[in-house]
Amino acid sequence: MAKTIKYVKPVQYRSATGLTADIYRQMQADFLPVPLLTLHSPVPEVMAGVWSILRETLLAGQVDRALKEAVAATVSKTNACPFCVDAHTAMLHATSNHDAASATFEVTTTASTMSSFMHSFNGYWQTGQPM
């Protein structure tokens, strides 16, 4: 993370106060305080929003966690976010659903190939020139 994020320093867990400390405690209890989330800690209201979106979509509700992670990995691949694809695929493996993790990787790779093809096709269609 240090190589890609140069100008934002997360609040350290042990020195957090107020809303930041409250969110860190909830993250610790429900998930884990990961750098992607704690990166927002200099603005606690932003971190609260990011945490609530993650918590409510991946942790709350009655849908199986493995299914949620498979969907999240596929969306992440479609959004071209390798970090998120890796994170959600790892979490899918953590649910012991290795077949789904492998299938998700295959589907996301196929979706990426199809997306690239459609981008090229649309460019050709509009311009008459290969992209």
N, C-alpha and C positions, 0 to 999 in steps of 0.2 A: 504494500500500500504506500509506503514512504516514497517509492520511486515515481508513483503516478500522481500523488496528492502532495503538492509542495507548499501550499499557502494556508491550509486549514489544519489546525491542531485540535484534536478532540480533547474534551475535558477528561482528565484522568478519573477513573472510577473512585479512588479513595478521596479525591478532593471535590467531588460533585456535591452540590447543594441544591435545595429547592426542587423545582420540577425536574431538573436533570437527574438528581439523585433518585427521585421517585420513579422515573422511567427506567433508569439503570436497574433498580431493584425489581421492577416488573419484568424487564428483559431477562434478568438472572433467574427469576422464578419460572417464567414461561418458555423461554427460548435460550438465548445466550447473548451477551452484549458483543456483537460482532462489529468489526471496524466500519462496515458499510453503514451501520446504523449510528454508531457513536460519532462518526464523522460529522453528523449534524448537531452535535451537542453544544457548540458555541451559540446556537440559536435554539433554545429548548423547545419553543413552539413548533419549529420545523421538525425537530427530532420526534416530538410527540405525534405529529401528523404521519410521518414516515412509519413510525413504530405501529401506530394504530392500523394503518393500511396493511402492513405485513401481518400483524397479529390477527386481525379479523379475517383476512383472506386465507391464511395458511393454518392458523391454530384453532380458531373458533368454528363452530358449526358441526354438522353431522356427516359431512362428506369425508370419505377416507383420506387420510393425509397423503398416502401414496398417489392417489388420483390428483390431488391438489398440486403436488410437486411435479407430476408428469405434465400437467397443464402449464405450470409456471416455467418449466424447462422449455417446452415447445414455444411458448410466447417469447421467452428470452432469446431463443434461437431466431425467431422471426424478427425480433427487434435488433438482432445482430449484437448481442451483449455476451461475449464469451465468458466473462466473469460470472454472470447470472446463470448461464447454461451450466457451467461447472458446479456452481453452488447448489442449484436445484437438482442436478443429477446426483451429486454426492448425497444430498438429503434423501433422494429417492432410494439410493443404495442403503442408506441408514435405516430405512423402513423395512429392509430385507427383501425388497421387491426388485431383485436384480434383473429379472426378465423384463419388467416394465422399464427399468432404466436403460437397458440395451435397446428395447423397442423404441423408446423415446428418442434415443440418439439416432437411430435409423430414420425415424419419421422426421426429425428436425433436419437431418442431413438432406433427406429427400425434399423437404419443404424449401430449404435454402437453394438447392439445385433448381427447383421449379421456379422459385422467385427470381433467380438469376436469368433463367430462360425467358420468363415473361418480361422482365425488364428489357432484355435484348430484343425480344420479339416486338414489344411496344415501340421501342426506339426505331427499329427497322420499319414498322408499319407507318409511323409518323413521318419519318424522313426518307425512307427508301434506301437508307445506308445502314450497313451492319454496325452494331454498337460494339 
